[in-house]
Amino acid sequence: MSMRGSAWSERPCHPPQPGWSHEARLVTALGAALRLRRLVDTDAAFALLRAEHAPIIVALLSRHLGGQTRRMPAEEFVDLLDADLDALRSHFALPQTGVAYAAAWRSAGWLVRRPAPAARAETVELSSEALRAIRIFEQIEQPRATATESRLMTIRDQVQRLAVETDPDGTRRREALERERAVIDAQIQAIGEGRFEPLDAARAKERVAEILRLAEDVPSDFQRVRARFDQLNHELMASLLDSDESQRSVVEEIFRGVDLIEQTDEGLTFSAFSALVLDTERSEAFEDDIASLLDRDLSHAMTTAERRFLRTFLHTLKLGSHEIHGVLAEFARGLRRYVQSQDFQRDRALQRSIRAALAAAQRAAEHVKPFHASGIELPLTSVELSSLGALAFHDPSEFAVDVHVVAHQPGLADLEQLRALARDTEIDFAELSGVVNDRLRGTAAVTVAALLDEWSATQGVASVVGLMTLAARHGRVSADETESVTWSGADGARRSARVRTHSFTERIPT
């Protein structure tokens, strides 16, 4: 049992041929216009582009969810939104609150709310349509070169590789590979004789810009893949209800290991991509190449954000791949539970009853007017009151305040007390940044565990959490290695925990 998306596909708008008649040209133009108008009316990305406060919405969404942070708790996002709205209201008319705007953006399809995996809360992230709209704004604001040398070389290499790998003639394919080997041998001989020059700075900078342009699109693809998997899951549920097969045959097909979602085009593509990302040998070689680029003079041509993006690029891909694998596993488990439960049989029976009722109504519509009294009474779905005792009367005296309100005069706040209160309620990131920068003056890298061995956490576990947060933002988090961190609590007792290795490799900007 396979399933494919039911969304209409966009066909290319081919220009009419010179020999076409006026009627053919009109049909072609009309079809293209109607198809594109439907796209404009239904696509959420176009809705964001023509929104009343489109620049403000794009600026806020890209600021909080379009950079390194792609997902955050809903409450934290609303708090940040309220703070930004307070600053913007002096220049723009923004009467609503952050909660209202977030709800409106979610209804418009620009925000996606999901349950947090480890807490009773929700997270928000950008939808694939919002990411497309933000990218359009970025491309218009900062247009990029349309035909760079690196881009032409990429096209040439891909065309050459495709021509070789699809050639059915083994002789021509062998000749092409031998020519490629001769070029490589000549380069090796030149290196051995010292007749080679590294790539000049201008061309290297151009290729770095092209690499960053391609890499920036990859994390956004995860959101589109996940959205497509969500759609496939709902469509698969509907196809199970429409299937004429018995419950037993559906269960047997699922338990034979046939993952219906992974057999779709999106599932097969993502499985191949994930296998490439999770390959240990290729991942280590990729990280070594990035480290080599960042250690050379070429890194000075990149901003701090671009260097951080490259350094954490593979880690971001692994996290996204792991998350979507978890989504696929949850979909498969949900399908199995649904098919095995009584809900599957109940929903199928309900669907058959609804279809039978619709068919009967269609036949009756030829003989009975819509406004004809049927004589059938349908009870309300709400709960009816059984007695007068269920009513509760409003007593104003219960809400009357009979105690005199005492007015207190505000006193003079003490600066030291306010500082102590701030340290008890917030993490002192300024202090932690200074400790990390002082330690990096004498070494190239330092881990959180090494810092805590030499420096006493003044805020207890809050200092440990702050150091790990700074390392996640400005340093490196190992995917395999772990370390033991120790600190003293407020009661003076020594405590320890084993965490992933967090390390700092560069100074934290202050």
RABELKA-V46128 format. One line per field, one symbol per residue. ss: DSSP state (@ for helix, = for strand, . for the rest). phi: phi as a letter, one per 20 degrees, with the letter a starting at -180 (. if undefined). burial: I if it has 9 or more other ideal C-beta (glycine too) atoms within 8 Angstrom, else O. Layout:
BEGIN
ss->???
phi->???
burial->???
END
This chain:
BEGIN
ss->.....................@@@@@@@@@@@@@@@@@@@@@.@@@@@@....@@@@@@@@@@@@.....===@@@@@@@@@@@@@@@.........@@@@@@@@@@...=====......=====.@@@@@@@@@@@@@@.......@@@@@@@@@@@@@@@@@....@@@@@@@@@@@@@@@@@@@@@@@........@@@@@@@@@@@@@@@@@@@@@@@@@@@@@@@@@@@@@@@@@@....@@@@@@@@@.........@@@@@@@@@@@@@..@@@@@@@@@@@@@@@@.@@@@@..@@@@@@@@.@@@@@@@@@@@@@@@@@@@@@@@@@@@@.@@@@@@@@@@@@@@@@@@@@@@@.......................@@@.....@@@@...............@@@@@@@@@@@...@@@@@@@@@@@@.....==@@@@@@@......@@@@@@@@@@@@@@.=============.....===========......
phi->.dbcfeffeedfeffffgeffffffffffffffffffffffdeffffffdffdgfffffffffecddfedbbgffffffffffffffeffdcecfeefffffffffffnedcdcfffdbebcdcbffffffffffffffffcfdfebefffffffffffffffffdffefffffffffffffffffffffffemdbcfffffffffffffffffffefgfffffffffffffffffgffffefeffffffffffffneefffeffffffffffffffeffffffffffffffffeeffffedfffffffffdffffffffffffffffffffffffffffefffffffffffffffffffffffffcdffeffemdddffeffefebfffedeedfffdfdddffeedffeefeffffffffffdceefffffffffffffdbebbeffffffeceffdmffffffffffffedccdfedfcbddcbdefenfecbbdcffdcddbfefd
burial->OOIOOOOOOOOOOOOIOOOOOOOIIOOIIOOIOOIOOIIOOOIIIIIIIOIOOIOIIIOIIIIIIIOOOIOIIIOOIIIIIIOIIOOIIOOOOIOOOIOOIIOIIIOIIIIIOOOIOOOOIIIIIIIIIIIIIIIIIIIOOOOOOOOIOIIIOIOOOOOIOOIIOOIOOOOOIOOIIOOOOOOOOOIOOIIOOOOOOOOOOOIIIIIIIIIIIOIIIIIIOIIIIIIIIOIIIOIIIOIIIOOOOOOOOIIOIIOOOOIIIIIIOIIIOIIOIIOOIIOOOOIOOIIOOIOOIIOOOIIOOIOOOIIIIIIIIIIIIIOIIOIIIOIIOOIIOIIIOIIOOOOIOOIIOOIOOOOOOOOOOOOOOOOOOOOOOOOOOOOOOOOOOOOOOOOOOOOOOOOOOOOOOOOOOOOOOOOOOIOOOOIOOOIIIOOIIIIIIOIIOOOOOIIIIOIIOOOOIOIIIIIIIIIIIIIOOIIIIIOOOOIOIIIIIOOOOOIOOOIIIIIIOOOIOO
END
